[in-house]
Amino acid sequence: MYEGIEELPQEFLFEVETAVKKEEPISIITYVLSTRGENKLKHIIQTVLSKYKREDLTELIFTSAKELIVNATKAAIKRVLFKELGLNIADPSQYDLGMESFKENLVSRKFPYYRRKMKEHGLFVKVTLSFSSDRIILFVQNNFTLAVREEKRIREKFVHSKEFDNLFEYYMKYGDTTEGAGMGITMVEILVAQSGYDRHLFTIYSRQTENRTVARVEIPLDQNYVPRRQRYQKWLQEKASGLT
């Protein structure tokens, strides 16, 4: 039991309990995550982890989810702002111009406005927890693709974060002055590694055909479980060897 659960609707609690029993994925839609939204997220995670007696993973999954939601929300707000300014986010020169305004406008007092504007523009953040006795997978999804500059910065963060074991060291060297603190992606990767898992279990991908961008964290629960990335690499090796 945690502070805030008593404020959650009984219907929501029942739906989560039912889904967990059936091992069905659970999703929530958010715009700007509120305290109530955090409580819903925490309840989902704790209920799932309790089923498998893995409450020790609460901090890893909950913190990862929050950081990735913040990142996804910022990306959506960025698109709202670019539309209001009449700028093309895919144009590198216009991207730099828009980012100057983005830094100035990304303040908490404007979040109610951005929440409303995200809804008007059909932008949202979808959070999904997929789970079984073998693994838990966290998905945080935007319903748009990444701009070229965004993809480049994400790749840079993944490369740079591998040099460090803790966030303080990373921030001292690569403190981000361009798009806010910029610690979310780095924090998640370092959390995954510090928890004893392969950093590659955290991935971000953007698919034009599906018009979505997804941050994915896969946590094995069974020691014999083979993560998707390893299965894919094995398939590639077998294909190269002419075995498939």
C-alpha positions as CSV (number, residue, x, y, z in Angstrom):
1,M,0.0,0.0,0.0
2,Y,1.3,3.5,-0.8
3,E,0.1,7.0,-0.5
4,G,-2.4,8.0,-3.2
5,I,-3.9,4.6,-3.9
6,E,-7.1,5.5,-2.0
7,E,-7.7,8.3,-4.6
8,L,-7.7,5.9,-7.5
9,P,-11.1,4.8,-9.0
10,Q,-12.3,1.4,-8.0
11,E,-13.0,0.6,-11.6
12,F,-9.4,1.3,-12.5
13,L,-8.1,-0.9,-9.6
14,F,-10.4,-3.7,-10.7
15,E,-9.3,-3.5,-14.3
16,V,-5.6,-3.6,-13.3
17,E,-6.2,-6.6,-11.0
18,T,-8.1,-8.5,-13.7
19,A,-5.4,-7.8,-16.4
20,V,-2.6,-8.8,-14.1
21,K,-4.3,-12.1,-13.3
22,K,-4.7,-12.8,-17.0
23,E,-1.2,-11.5,-17.9
24,E,-2.7,-9.0,-20.4
25,P,-0.7,-5.9,-21.3
26,I,-1.8,-2.7,-19.5
27,S,-1.7,0.7,-21.1
28,I,-2.4,4.2,-20.0
29,I,-2.6,7.4,-22.1
30,T,-1.1,10.6,-20.7
31,Y,-0.4,14.1,-21.9
32,V,1.4,15.8,-19.0
33,L,1.8,13.3,-16.2
34,S,-0.1,14.4,-13.1
35,T,0.3,13.2,-9.5
36,R,-2.8,11.0,-10.1
37,G,-1.2,9.7,-13.2
38,E,1.9,8.8,-11.3
39,N,-0.2,7.0,-8.7
40,K,-1.9,5.0,-11.5
41,L,1.5,4.1,-13.0
42,K,2.9,3.1,-9.6
43,H,-0.1,0.9,-8.8
44,I,0.2,-0.9,-12.2
45,I,3.9,-1.6,-11.7
46,Q,3.6,-2.7,-8.1
47,T,0.6,-5.0,-8.8
48,V,2.5,-6.6,-11.7
49,L,5.7,-7.0,-9.7
50,S,3.9,-8.4,-6.7
51,K,2.5,-11.2,-8.9
52,Y,6.0,-12.4,-9.5
53,K,7.4,-11.5,-6.1
54,R,9.8,-9.0,-7.8
55,E,9.1,-5.9,-5.8
56,D,12.9,-5.3,-5.9
57,L,12.4,-4.0,-9.4
58,T,10.0,-1.2,-8.5
59,E,12.5,1.6,-8.5
60,L,14.1,0.5,-11.7
61,I,10.8,0.3,-13.7
62,F,9.0,3.2,-12.1
63,T,11.9,5.6,-12.4
64,S,12.5,4.5,-16.0
65,A,8.9,5.0,-16.8
66,K,8.8,8.4,-15.3
67,E,11.9,9.6,-17.1
68,L,10.8,8.3,-20.4
69,I,7.4,9.8,-20.0
70,V,9.0,13.2,-19.3
71,N,11.1,12.8,-22.4
72,A,8.2,11.8,-24.6
73,T,6.1,14.7,-23.2
74,K,8.8,17.2,-24.0
75,A,9.0,15.8,-27.5
76,A,5.2,16.3,-27.9
77,I,5.3,19.8,-26.5
78,K,8.1,20.6,-28.9
79,R,5.8,19.7,-31.8
80,V,3.0,21.9,-30.4
81,L,5.4,24.8,-30.1
82,F,6.8,24.3,-33.6
83,K,3.3,24.3,-35.1
84,E,2.4,27.5,-33.3
85,L,5.6,29.1,-34.6
86,G,5.0,27.8,-38.1
87,L,8.3,26.0,-38.2
88,N,9.1,22.7,-39.9
89,I,10.7,20.4,-37.3
90,A,12.3,18.3,-40.1
91,D,14.2,21.3,-41.4
92,P,17.6,21.5,-39.5
93,S,17.8,25.3,-39.7
94,Q,14.2,25.8,-38.5
95,Y,14.8,23.2,-35.8
96,D,17.6,25.3,-34.3
97,L,15.4,28.4,-34.4
98,G,12.5,26.5,-32.8
99,M,14.7,25.1,-30.0
100,E,15.6,28.6,-28.8
101,S,11.9,29.2,-28.1
102,F,11.4,25.7,-26.8
103,K,13.9,26.2,-24.0
104,E,12.2,29.5,-23.0
105,N,8.7,28.0,-23.0
106,L,9.4,24.7,-21.2
107,V,8.3,25.8,-17.7
108,S,5.9,23.9,-15.4
109,R,3.5,26.8,-15.1
110,K,2.7,26.3,-18.8
111,F,2.0,22.6,-18.6
112,P,-1.8,23.0,-18.3
113,Y,-1.7,24.9,-21.5
114,Y,0.4,22.3,-23.2
115,R,-1.8,19.5,-22.0
116,R,-4.8,21.2,-23.7
117,K,-2.8,21.8,-26.9
118,M,-1.5,18.3,-27.0
119,K,-5.1,17.1,-27.0
120,E,-6.1,19.6,-29.7
121,H,-3.3,18.4,-31.9
122,G,-4.0,14.7,-31.2
123,L,-0.6,14.2,-29.5
124,F,-0.3,11.8,-26.6
125,V,2.1,9.5,-24.7
126,K,1.1,5.9,-24.4
127,V,2.7,3.8,-21.6
128,T,2.3,0.0,-21.8
129,L,3.5,-2.7,-19.4
130,S,3.7,-6.2,-21.0
131,F,4.5,-9.0,-18.6
132,S,4.8,-12.7,-18.0
133,S,6.7,-14.9,-15.6
134,D,9.7,-14.7,-18.1
135,R,10.0,-10.9,-18.5
136,I,8.6,-7.4,-18.1
137,I,8.6,-5.0,-21.0
138,L,8.0,-1.3,-20.6
139,F,7.0,0.7,-23.6
140,V,6.7,4.5,-23.7
141,Q,5.3,5.6,-27.1
142,N,4.8,8.9,-29.0
143,N,2.4,9.0,-32.0
144,F,5.0,10.6,-34.3
145,T,8.5,9.9,-35.6
146,L,11.8,11.5,-34.6
147,A,13.3,14.5,-36.4
148,V,16.8,14.0,-37.8
149,R,18.4,16.2,-35.1
150,E,16.5,14.2,-32.4
151,E,17.7,10.9,-33.7
152,K,21.3,12.2,-33.8
153,R,21.1,13.5,-30.2
154,I,19.7,10.2,-29.0
155,R,22.5,8.2,-30.6
156,E,25.0,10.5,-29.0
157,K,23.5,10.0,-25.6
158,F,23.7,6.3,-25.9
159,V,27.3,6.5,-27.0
160,H,28.3,8.9,-24.2
161,S,26.5,7.2,-21.4
162,K,28.4,3.9,-21.9
163,E,31.5,5.7,-20.6
164,F,30.0,6.2,-17.2
165,D,28.7,4.1,-14.2
166,N,26.8,6.9,-12.5
167,L,24.8,10.0,-13.6
168,F,27.0,12.5,-11.7
169,E,30.0,11.7,-13.7
170,Y,28.0,11.9,-16.9
171,Y,26.4,15.2,-16.1
172,M,29.8,16.8,-15.2
173,K,31.1,16.0,-18.6
174,Y,28.0,16.1,-20.9
175,G,25.7,18.5,-19.1
176,D,23.1,19.3,-21.7
177,T,22.4,22.9,-22.4
178,T,20.4,22.5,-25.6
179,E,17.2,20.7,-24.7
180,G,16.8,20.9,-20.9
181,A,18.7,18.6,-18.5
182,G,18.7,15.8,-21.1
183,M,19.3,13.2,-18.4
184,G,16.3,10.9,-19.0
185,I,17.8,8.6,-21.6
186,T,21.1,8.4,-19.8
187,M,19.5,7.8,-16.4
188,V,17.5,4.9,-17.7
189,E,20.5,3.2,-19.4
190,I,22.6,3.6,-16.3
191,L,19.8,2.4,-14.0
192,V,19.5,-0.7,-16.2
193,A,23.2,-1.3,-16.1
194,Q,23.5,-0.7,-12.3
195,S,20.7,-3.2,-11.7
196,G,22.8,-5.9,-13.3
197,Y,21.2,-6.0,-16.7
198,D,22.6,-5.5,-20.2
199,R,22.4,-1.9,-21.3
200,H,21.1,-3.1,-24.7
201,L,17.8,-4.1,-23.0
202,F,16.9,-0.4,-23.3
203,T,16.3,0.7,-26.8
204,I,14.6,3.6,-28.7
205,Y,13.3,3.2,-32.2
206,S,11.2,5.4,-34.6
207,R,9.1,3.9,-37.4
208,Q,7.9,6.0,-40.3
209,T,5.4,3.3,-41.5
210,E,3.7,3.2,-38.1
211,N,4.2,6.9,-37.3
212,R,5.4,6.3,-33.8
213,T,8.5,6.5,-31.6
214,V,9.0,3.9,-28.9
215,A,11.3,3.7,-25.9
216,R,11.5,0.0,-24.8
217,V,12.9,-1.4,-21.6
218,E,13.0,-5.2,-21.4
219,I,13.7,-6.8,-18.0
220,P,14.2,-10.6,-17.8
221,L,12.6,-12.3,-14.8
222,D,13.7,-15.8,-15.6
223,Q,17.4,-16.6,-15.9
224,N,16.7,-18.7,-19.0
225,Y,14.8,-16.0,-20.8
226,V,16.5,-14.8,-24.0
227,P,15.9,-11.1,-24.7
228,R,14.5,-10.0,-28.1
229,R,17.8,-8.4,-29.2
230,Q,19.8,-11.6,-28.5
231,R,17.2,-13.7,-30.4
232,Y,17.4,-11.2,-33.4
233,Q,21.2,-11.4,-33.4
234,K,21.1,-15.2,-33.4
235,W,18.7,-15.1,-36.3
236,L,21.0,-12.8,-38.2
237,Q,24.0,-15.1,-37.6
238,E,22.0,-18.1,-38.7
239,K,20.8,-16.3,-41.8
240,A,24.4,-15.3,-42.6
241,S,25.5,-18.9,-42.2
242,G,22.7,-20.1,-44.5
243,L,20.9,-22.0,-41.8
244,T,17.6,-20.2,-42.3
